[in-house]
Amino acid sequence: MPQTRRELRLPWPGSKAKETSEMLTVGERVPDVTLTGPEGREVRLRDQLGARGLVIYFYPKDDTPGCTAEACGFRDQYEDFLEAGADVIGISGDPPSSHKAFANKHSLPFRLLSDERGEARRAFGVKATFGLLPGRATFVVDHEGTIRYAFSSQLRAREHVKRALEVVGGMTPQAAAQK
């Protein structure tokens, strides 16, 4: 019997994620989704977890003013994120070729993944703005795959970087053990 679309989008076992009608929140598990990397290879988001946490940010489109400002903000703070214990991954519906050109043009040191069918966006519950423009949301995930922070704002692109870095800075092993 074939799986339903809902079953295909559900996070891994033990998750408290809802049927994507709401954006995932603090304490929920990151969904187990597979996206396309810049070289056209599949990248399983769950496999990116390990010794470090992840900052996963969804953005509408490569090379648009707000998305470029956000990506360059993550670029400019990338070493700070690494030092604080997290890597950064950007996700949009653009194809891998667009991501590659965008990353090269702006010297982005982190990975951009393609979600051309919108499966990751739906699994995380990232809504379109006014039902038209793909949403902008950032999730800070600890090394075990638990969401520690979720923020959504289409217009405050630079705020995503600032807030994510503040949260990652508080996710030291001691701070994480207290949560």
ABEGO torsion letter per residue (X at the ends): XBBBAAAAABBBBGBABBAGABBBBBGBBBBBBBBBBAAGBBBBAAAABEABBBBBBBBABBGBAAAAAAAAAAAAAAAAAAAAGBBBBBBBABBAAAAAAAAAAAGBABBBBBBAAGAAAAAAGBBBBGGABBBBBBBBBBAAGBBABBBBBAABAAAAAAAAAAAAAAABAAAAAAX
